[in-house]
Amino acid sequence: MFDKKDFEVFNDTTLPGRLSLIKTNLDPKFEVLGSDLQKQLEEEYQEKFYMKIAKHQRRTKNPPPDTWLAINQDKKGYKKTPHIEFGLWPDCYFITFSLLADIRNRTAYYPILKKYQAEIIADGWGVSNDHTASLLKPAIELPAVIKHYEKVKSSDLVIGFELAVTDPIVKAGDYDELLADKFMQLSKYLVLFNQEAAQ
């Protein structure tokens, strides 16, 4: 389903052009993958999950620099809750678990992050304080990223995986299963963080 041609949507530098390409070329793939992931998550965790595909409706001038689907456990919306995204930057696919700057009950997640810090590092996930940039830092930097998230209210907490467009895996094709597997592996933090924050 996914292939290196997916990134051609970013060749159009106009807002209407890129939005049209995203809607035609990527959103149908997001719909299929997202529905499959939602079903897998609900079967595995026996809980309810909600999917949203980015529509970029607030953009009036510049084309979106990335596009994505998001899954969370709150039907009211995902941005103020822990959520997982799968999407594309011009140079990579990304799968990220995010706690954004304006997440509800932000401080409740600080001790949870520290509790699972060693596990996240051991799993080798990339980390970041900015969901609007594509570069993830090495997992070993997670303690500093958590510290920054605690101190700087405008910062995000992002954990995830990137697959570069230049990676031999992308060039060879047939990597849908890899992307789905990474999403499911990361989903345990979505469920754990929601469960523990609710206690």
GIJOUR-V644656 format. One record per run of one state. SS is the DSSP state (~ for helix, > for strand, _ for the rest). FROM is the first residue (numbers start at 1). TO is the last residue. If there is no record, write none. Layout:
SS FROM TO
SS FROM TO
//
This chain:
_ 1 3
~ 4 11
_ 12 14
~ 15 45
_ 46 49
> 50 53
_ 54 65
> 66 72
_ 73 82
> 83 89
_ 90 91
> 92 99
_ 100 105
~ 106 123
_ 124 125
> 126 128
_ 129 136
> 137 137
_ 138 138
~ 139 151
_ 152 156
> 157 164
_ 165 167
~ 168 172
_ 173 175
~ 176 197
_ 198 199
//
